[in-house]
Amino acid sequence: MFKKNALENFSGQGKKQVPLLPLRDIVVFPGMVVPLFVGREKSIDALKYALSQEKEIFLATQKNAKMDDPSLRDIYSFGTLAAVLQLLKMPDGTVKALVEAKARSKIKNYLPDLGFFMVEVEKTAEHYEPTAKIEALVRSIHSSFESYAELNQKIGDDVADIVASTLDPFQLVYTVAGHLTAKIREKQALLEIEDVEGILEKLYKILTAEIDILQLEENLRQRVKKQMEKTQKNYYLNEQMRAIQKEMGTQDDFASELKDLERKIKNKNLPKDAAAKVRQEFKKLKMMTPMSAEATVVRNYIDWILSLPWLTKTKDKLNIQEAEVILEEDHYGLSKPKERIVEY
């Protein structure tokens, strides 16, 4: 959730000494109002301390979300200075904190540990001179986010309207980035780029990549949907055809033929590959309607395979005199070819 004009309400200038709250799997950008569920004692103490002072706390993301007890070197130095709005203790002992991110900041010094991390932070400068390139990047991001919102059902019309009306480059980056499902390191990179053109180019690159992914997901969903509709339609038509055949009395005849054919397949001594192919074709035949042209083709193909003398052997007869008699009886003349056959 974003609070409009949150950056304008930030009054802190220069360096500030505040407690640090390490975050897992989330990067908080200026302008965001987010609930955080905190369970680590050090983090709870940091929130309580912030609430007892000026209610300010520094939010920075862990480099490794699985680490339960990170050191300062395991936490990014760029983060967001935020105000603690509310603390609520949950029944399981954890704390729900509602925070409002105020300004992008960077750790300048690490202060003595008070049972939790204390740091000195400085707000990142966000001054820039308007240029044609900045204007072009802002327009491109507006257009791309509109496409992103159409593909992502989680983006409401109110968010799209806020983005469309945001002209400040840094505010635009923070608003858009807060609604992207990009990787943590990609979002963290946005916090660390101080150059206005650089941060806009980075956001545009991330946004374009996210749109490509969403388009691929949508194409996949449509393809699966069409396939399911086709399968359901075929099933419905086959069921109707079976009902008609049952009324006409043809279904029982076809079932009897299938049983007879299945028995022949089981009794036929076939090579492994041929047996697998016949079973595959027989499975297809069972799903077809008996009066269809395709069923006739498949049935003839199975009959042809079964008619071949697979693995059937006959004893060779090597009697030359008998061979000469058969050749003379069956073929008139052709003395030279018959001599060659006998010689072979």
Contacts in CASP RR format, 6 or more apart in sequence:
PFRMAT RR
TARGET T0000
AUTHOR 0000-0000-0000
METHOD contacts of the structure
MODEL  1
MFKKNALENFSGQGKKQVPLLPLRDIVVFPGMVVPLFVGREKSIDALKYA
LSQEKEIFLATQKNAKMDDPSLRDIYSFGTLAAVLQLLKMPDGTVKALVE
AKARSKIKNYLPDLGFFMVEVEKTAEHYEPTAKIEALVRSIHSSFESYAE
LNQKIGDDVADIVASTLDPFQLVYTVAGHLTAKIREKQALLEIEDVEGIL
EKLYKILTAEIDILQLEENLRQRVKKQMEKTQKNYYLNEQMRAIQKEMGT
QDDFASELKDLERKIKNKNLPKDAAAKVRQEFKKLKMMTPMSAEATVVRN
YIDWILSLPWLTKTKDKLNIQEAEVILEEDHYGLSKPKERIVEY
1 32 0 8 1.000
1 33 0 8 1.000
1 34 0 8 1.000
2 31 0 8 1.000
2 32 0 8 1.000
2 33 0 8 1.000
2 159 0 8 1.000
2 162 0 8 1.000
2 174 0 8 1.000
2 175 0 8 1.000
2 178 0 8 1.000
3 31 0 8 1.000
3 32 0 8 1.000
3 33 0 8 1.000
3 100 0 8 1.000
4 162 0 8 1.000
6 30 0 8 1.000
6 31 0 8 1.000
6 32 0 8 1.000
6 33 0 8 1.000
6 100 0 8 1.000
6 101 0 8 1.000
6 102 0 8 1.000
7 30 0 8 1.000
7 31 0 8 1.000
7 102 0 8 1.000
7 103 0 8 1.000
7 170 0 8 1.000
7 171 0 8 1.000
7 174 0 8 1.000
9 102 0 8 1.000
10 30 0 8 1.000
10 81 0 8 1.000
10 102 0 8 1.000
10 103 0 8 1.000
10 123 0 8 1.000
12 103 0 8 1.000
12 123 0 8 1.000
13 123 0 8 1.000
14 122 0 8 1.000
14 123 0 8 1.000
15 108 0 8 1.000
15 120 0 8 1.000
15 121 0 8 1.000
15 122 0 8 1.000
16 56 0 8 1.000
16 81 0 8 1.000
16 105 0 8 1.000
16 120 0 8 1.000
16 121 0 8 1.000
16 122 0 8 1.000
17 111 0 8 1.000
17 118 0 8 1.000
17 119 0 8 1.000
17 120 0 8 1.000
18 50 0 8 1.000
18 54 0 8 1.000
18 56 0 8 1.000
18 57 0 8 1.000
18 58 0 8 1.000
18 81 0 8 1.000
18 118 0 8 1.000
18 119 0 8 1.000
18 121 0 8 1.000
19 46 0 8 1.000
19 47 0 8 1.000
19 49 0 8 1.000
19 50 0 8 1.000
19 57 0 8 1.000
19 58 0 8 1.000
19 114 0 8 1.000
19 116 0 8 1.000
19 117 0 8 1.000
19 118 0 8 1.000
19 119 0 8 1.000
20 46 0 8 1.000
20 57 0 8 1.000
20 58 0 8 1.000
20 60 0 8 1.000
20 75 0 8 1.000
20 107 0 8 1.000
20 116 0 8 1.000
20 117 0 8 1.000
20 118 0 8 1.000
20 119 0 8 1.000
21 36 0 8 1.000
21 38 0 8 1.000
21 43 0 8 1.000
21 46 0 8 1.000
21 47 0 8 1.000
21 57 0 8 1.000
21 58 0 8 1.000
21 59 0 8 1.000
21 60 0 8 1.000
22 43 0 8 1.000
22 60 0 8 1.000
22 61 0 8 1.000
22 62 0 8 1.000
22 70 0 8 1.000
22 74 0 8 1.000
22 75 0 8 1.000
22 117 0 8 1.000
23 36 0 8 1.000
23 59 0 8 1.000
23 60 0 8 1.000
23 61 0 8 1.000
23 62 0 8 1.000
24 61 0 8 1.000
24 62 0 8 1.000
24 65 0 8 1.000
25 65 0 8 1.000
25 184 0 8 1.000
26 34 0 8 1.000
26 36 0 8 1.000
26 61 0 8 1.000
26 184 0 8 1.000
27 61 0 8 1.000
27 79 0 8 1.000
27 177 0 8 1.000
27 178 0 8 1.000
27 184 0 8 1.000
27 187 0 8 1.000
27 188 0 8 1.000
27 190 0 8 1.000
27 191 0 8 1.000
28 34 0 8 1.000
28 59 0 8 1.000
28 79 0 8 1.000
28 80 0 8 1.000
28 82 0 8 1.000
28 99 0 8 1.000
28 101 0 8 1.000
29 80 0 8 1.000
29 101 0 8 1.000
29 104 0 8 1.000
29 173 0 8 1.000
29 174 0 8 1.000
29 175 0 8 1.000
29 177 0 8 1.000
29 178 0 8 1.000
29 187 0 8 1.000
29 190 0 8 1.000
29 191 0 8 1.000
30 80 0 8 1.000
30 101 0 8 1.000
30 102 0 8 1.000
30 103 0 8 1.000
30 104 0 8 1.000
30 170 0 8 1.000
30 171 0 8 1.000
30 174 0 8 1.000
31 100 0 8 1.000
31 101 0 8 1.000
31 102 0 8 1.000
31 174 0 8 1.000
31 175 0 8 1.000
32 80 0 8 1.000
32 100 0 8 1.000
32 101 0 8 1.000
32 174 0 8 1.000
32 178 0 8 1.000
33 85 0 8 1.000
33 98 0 8 1.000
33 99 0 8 1.000
33 100 0 8 1.000
33 101 0 8 1.000
34 98 0 8 1.000
34 99 0 8 1.000
34 101 0 8 1.000
35 96 0 8 1.000
35 97 0 8 1.000
35 98 0 8 1.000
36 96 0 8 1.000
36 97 0 8 1.000
36 98 0 8 1.000
36 99 0 8 1.000
37 90 0 8 1.000
37 94 0 8 1.000
37 95 0 8 1.000
37 96 0 8 1.000
37 97 0 8 1.000
38 44 0 8 1.000
38 47 0 8 1.000
38 94 0 8 1.000
38 95 0 8 1.000
38 96 0 8 1.000
38 97 0 8 1.000
39 93 0 8 1.000
39 94 0 8 1.000
39 95 0 8 1.000
40 68 0 8 1.000
40 69 0 8 1.000
42 115 0 8 1.000
42 116 0 8 1.000
42 117 0 8 1.000
43 116 0 8 1.000
44 95 0 8 1.000
45 114 0 8 1.000
45 115 0 8 1.000
45 116 0 8 1.000
46 57 0 8 1.000
46 116 0 8 1.000
46 117 0 8 1.000
47 57 0 8 1.000
47 84 0 8 1.000
47 87 0 8 1.000
47 95 0 8 1.000
47 97 0 8 1.000
48 87 0 8 1.000
49 114 0 8 1.000
49 116 0 8 1.000
50 56 0 8 1.000
50 57 0 8 1.000
50 84 0 8 1.000
51 84 0 8 1.000
51 87 0 8 1.000
55 83 0 8 1.000
55 84 0 8 1.000
55 85 0 8 1.000
56 81 0 8 1.000
56 82 0 8 1.000
56 83 0 8 1.000
56 84 0 8 1.000
56 102 0 8 1.000
57 81 0 8 1.000
57 82 0 8 1.000
57 83 0 8 1.000
57 84 0 8 1.000
57 99 0 8 1.000
58 79 0 8 1.000
58 80 0 8 1.000
58 81 0 8 1.000
58 82 0 8 1.000
58 105 0 8 1.000
58 107 0 8 1.000
58 119 0 8 1.000
58 121 0 8 1.000
59 79 0 8 1.000
59 80 0 8 1.000
59 81 0 8 1.000
59 82 0 8 1.000
59 99 0 8 1.000
59 101 0 8 1.000
60 75 0 8 1.000
60 76 0 8 1.000
60 77 0 8 1.000
60 78 0 8 1.000
60 79 0 8 1.000
60 80 0 8 1.000
60 107 0 8 1.000
61 75 0 8 1.000
61 76 0 8 1.000
61 79 0 8 1.000
61 184 0 8 1.000
61 188 0 8 1.000
62 70 0 8 1.000
62 74 0 8 1.000
62 75 0 8 1.000
62 76 0 8 1.000
63 70 0 8 1.000
63 74 0 8 1.000
63 75 0 8 1.000
63 76 0 8 1.000
64 70 0 8 1.000
64 74 0 8 1.000
65 184 0 8 1.000
67 74 0 8 1.000
72 110 0 8 1.000
72 117 0 8 1.000
75 117 0 8 1.000
76 188 0 8 1.000
76 191 0 8 1.000
76 192 0 8 1.000
77 106 0 8 1.000
77 107 0 8 1.000
78 104 0 8 1.000
78 105 0 8 1.000
78 106 0 8 1.000
78 107 0 8 1.000
78 124 0 8 1.000
78 188 0 8 1.000
78 191 0 8 1.000
78 192 0 8 1.000
79 104 0 8 1.000
79 105 0 8 1.000
79 106 0 8 1.000
79 191 0 8 1.000
80 101 0 8 1.000
80 102 0 8 1.000
80 103 0 8 1.000
80 104 0 8 1.000
80 105 0 8 1.000
80 191 0 8 1.000
81 101 0 8 1.000
81 102 0 8 1.000
81 103 0 8 1.000
81 104 0 8 1.000
81 105 0 8 1.000
81 121 0 8 1.000
81 123 0 8 1.000
82 99 0 8 1.000
82 100 0 8 1.000
82 101 0 8 1.000
82 102 0 8 1.000
83 99 0 8 1.000
83 100 0 8 1.000
83 102 0 8 1.000
84 97 0 8 1.000
84 98 0 8 1.000
84 99 0 8 1.000
85 98 0 8 1.000
85 99 0 8 1.000
85 100 0 8 1.000
86 97 0 8 1.000
86 98 0 8 1.000
87 95 0 8 1.000
87 96 0 8 1.000
87 97 0 8 1.000
87 98 0 8 1.000
88 95 0 8 1.000
88 96 0 8 1.000
88 97 0 8 1.000
88 98 0 8 1.000
89 95 0 8 1.000
89 96 0 8 1.000
90 96 0 8 1.000
103 123 0 8 1.000
103 124 0 8 1.000
104 123 0 8 1.000
104 124 0 8 1.000
104 126 0 8 1.000
104 170 0 8 1.000
104 174 0 8 1.000
104 191 0 8 1.000
105 121 0 8 1.000
105 122 0 8 1.000
105 123 0 8 1.000
105 124 0 8 1.000
106 121 0 8 1.000
106 122 0 8 1.000
106 124 0 8 1.000
107 119 0 8 1.000
107 120 0 8 1.000
107 121 0 8 1.000
108 119 0 8 1.000
108 120 0 8 1.000
108 121 0 8 1.000
108 122 0 8 1.000
109 119 0 8 1.000
109 120 0 8 1.000
110 117 0 8 1.000
110 118 0 8 1.000
110 119 0 8 1.000
110 120 0 8 1.000
111 118 0 8 1.000
111 119 0 8 1.000
111 120 0 8 1.000
112 118 0 8 1.000
124 194 0 8 1.000
125 194 0 8 1.000
126 170 0 8 1.000
126 196 0 8 1.000
128 134 0 8 1.000
128 169 0 8 1.000
128 196 0 8 1.000
131 197 0 8 1.000
133 197 0 8 1.000
134 169 0 8 1.000
134 196 0 8 1.000
134 197 0 8 1.000
134 200 0 8 1.000
137 169 0 8 1.000
137 197 0 8 1.000
137 200 0 8 1.000
137 201 0 8 1.000
137 204 0 8 1.000
138 167 0 8 1.000
138 169 0 8 1.000
138 172 0 8 1.000
138 200 0 8 1.000
140 204 0 8 1.000
141 172 0 8 1.000
141 176 0 8 1.000
141 200 0 8 1.000
141 203 0 8 1.000
141 204 0 8 1.000
141 207 0 8 1.000
142 163 0 8 1.000
142 164 0 8 1.000
142 172 0 8 1.000
144 204 0 8 1.000
144 207 0 8 1.000
144 208 0 8 1.000
144 211 0 8 1.000
145 160 0 8 1.000
145 163 0 8 1.000
145 164 0 8 1.000
145 176 0 8 1.000
145 207 0 8 1.000
146 160 0 8 1.000
146 164 0 8 1.000
147 211 0 8 1.000
148 155 0 8 1.000
148 180 0 8 1.000
148 207 0 8 1.000
148 210 0 8 1.000
148 211 0 8 1.000
148 214 0 8 1.000
149 155 0 8 1.000
149 156 0 8 1.000
149 159 0 8 1.000
149 160 0 8 1.000
149 163 0 8 1.000
151 211 0 8 1.000
151 214 0 8 1.000
151 215 0 8 1.000
151 218 0 8 1.000
152 181 0 8 1.000
152 214 0 8 1.000
155 179 0 8 1.000
159 179 0 8 1.000
162 175 0 8 1.000
163 172 0 8 1.000
163 175 0 8 1.000
163 176 0 8 1.000
166 172 0 8 1.000
166 175 0 8 1.000
169 196 0 8 1.000
169 199 0 8 1.000
169 200 0 8 1.000
170 196 0 8 1.000
170 199 0 8 1.000
172 200 0 8 1.000
173 190 0 8 1.000
173 199 0 8 1.000
173 200 0 8 1.000
173 203 0 8 1.000
176 203 0 8 1.000
176 207 0 8 1.000
177 187 0 8 1.000
177 190 0 8 1.000
177 203 0 8 1.000
177 206 0 8 1.000
178 187 0 8 1.000
180 187 0 8 1.000
180 206 0 8 1.000
180 207 0 8 1.000
180 210 0 8 1.000
181 210 0 8 1.000
182 206 0 8 1.000
182 209 0 8 1.000
182 210 0 8 1.000
186 206 0 8 1.000
189 202 0 8 1.000
190 199 0 8 1.000
190 202 0 8 1.000
190 203 0 8 1.000
190 206 0 8 1.000
193 199 0 8 1.000
193 202 0 8 1.000
238 287 0 8 1.000
238 289 0 8 1.000
241 289 0 8 1.000
242 251 0 8 1.000
242 289 0 8 1.000
245 251 0 8 1.000
245 254 0 8 1.000
245 289 0 8 1.000
245 290 0 8 1.000
245 291 0 8 1.000
246 252 0 8 1.000
250 290 0 8 1.000
250 291 0 8 1.000
251 290 0 8 1.000
253 290 0 8 1.000
254 290 0 8 1.000
257 290 0 8 1.000
258 285 0 8 1.000
258 286 0 8 1.000
261 282 0 8 1.000
261 285 0 8 1.000
261 299 0 8 1.000
261 302 0 8 1.000
262 282 0 8 1.000
264 306 0 8 1.000
265 275 0 8 1.000
265 278 0 8 1.000
265 279 0 8 1.000
265 282 0 8 1.000
265 302 0 8 1.000
265 306 0 8 1.000
268 278 0 8 1.000
268 306 0 8 1.000
268 310 0 8 1.000
269 310 0 8 1.000
269 311 0 8 1.000
269 312 0 8 1.000
270 278 0 8 1.000
270 305 0 8 1.000
270 310 0 8 1.000
270 311 0 8 1.000
271 310 0 8 1.000
271 311 0 8 1.000
274 305 0 8 1.000
274 310 0 8 1.000
277 305 0 8 1.000
278 302 0 8 1.000
278 305 0 8 1.000
278 306 0 8 1.000
281 298 0 8 1.000
281 301 0 8 1.000
281 302 0 8 1.000
282 302 0 8 1.000
284 298 0 8 1.000
285 295 0 8 1.000
285 298 0 8 1.000
285 299 0 8 1.000
285 302 0 8 1.000
288 294 0 8 1.000
288 295 0 8 1.000
288 298 0 8 1.000
289 295 0 8 1.000
320 342 0 8 1.000
323 341 0 8 1.000
323 342 0 8 1.000
324 338 0 8 1.000
324 342 0 8 1.000
327 338 0 8 1.000
327 341 0 8 1.000
327 342 0 8 1.000
328 338 0 8 1.000
331 338 0 8 1.000
END
